Amino acid sequence: MKISNRVKRALDIVGAIVGLLVLSPLVPVIALAILLDDGRPIFVYLARISGGKSIWVCKFRSMVRAAHLQKAALQSRNERNDGPFFKIKNDPRLTRTGRIIRKFRLDEYPQFWNVLTGDLSLVGPRPHEPEEVAQYPEEFRELPDARAGLTGLSQVSGASGLPFRRELELDRYYLAHQSLWFDCMILWKTVWIFLTDPTGV
């Protein structure tokens, strides 16, 4: 049975509160590590598309300041040549602390706040940058209208290692088959990957 908006929102609120509370002891440690390693700011706010609009996703800063200005110069090293996405395995813009918190996905902890405020859902299509979304093929134009997720079917099925089109196909499949059971299954798989292979999501 398709999950109702009210049930999904309730799951989001409960999950976000639990996530914020469980990981909160790590916040001062991560913040101090970022400060000592590369100074301020501790957080970065990145433009993403969710629910048909541009939102600001909050993350712990894992890259050097003004990292986005170096993206054009690094384009020749982009390992993603099947679409608009950008990925470098050993990105030189990462700080020492950034490499660690990225490995364990701790840079994404502040996004629980985005879930709590309703900008993101716990489970949904992967949130992408506006310029990436603008290059979606026509048959996937409905994806940005859905509320993006902190995790999702594409994230637990290979994440950024997936071909561009395959990622969009998985997100479309999720939207067509949403259910409470499906969301719980994806959340469980996310936790399992985090505990057994933190680099796998």
GIDA-V265459 format. One record per pair of residues at least 6 apart in sequence whose C-alpha atoms are under 6 Angstrom apart, sorted by the first residue. I is the first residue (numbers start at 1). GAP is how many residues later the second one is. Records with the same first field share a line. If there is no record, write none. Layout:
I = GAP  GAP
//
This chain:
1 = 178
2 = 176  177
3 = 176  177
12 = 109  110
13 = 103
16 = 96  100
42 = 18  19
43 = 16  17  18
44 = 14  15  17
45 = 11  12  13
46 = 10  11
47 = 8  9  82
48 = 6  7  79  80  81
49 = 78  79  81
50 = 94  97  98
51 = 94  95  96
52 = 92  93
58 = 52  53
59 = 48  49  51
60 = 47
62 = 32  33  36
63 = 30  31  32
64 = 29
78 = 8  9  10
79 = 8  9
80 = 6  7
83 = 81
84 = 48
101 = 6
103 = 96
104 = 94
114 = 6
115 = 6
120 = 27  28  29
121 = 28
122 = 27  28
123 = 26  27  28  29
124 = 24  25  28
125 = 23  24  27  46
126 = 22  23
127 = 21
154 = 13  16
155 = 46
156 = 45
159 = 42
//
